[in-house]
Amino acid sequence: MYSLKCTQCGEGFLSSYNLEAPICGKCLQKAKSLDSTIEHDKACENCGNPGVIYGKTLCHSCYFGFKKKE
């Protein structure tokens, strides 16, 4: 077991792995939820569809490389 300090909030936590960029469970969950949040007032800079991932400039389809078959 490794005793690590979160690079985001500074709290200590235990891990089975010696992580290069340690992040605690709370901060990891927060980061994951931000990727699921959509900003509907912005348009994707790649395809122009409304709704981009929070803090990004692309929609989910463009960001993750999903191609719609027409």
Secondary structure, DSSP 4 states (H G I P E B T S, - for coil): -EEEE-TTT--EEEESS--SS---HHHHHHHHHHHH-EEEEEE-TTT--EEEETTSSS-HHHHHT-----
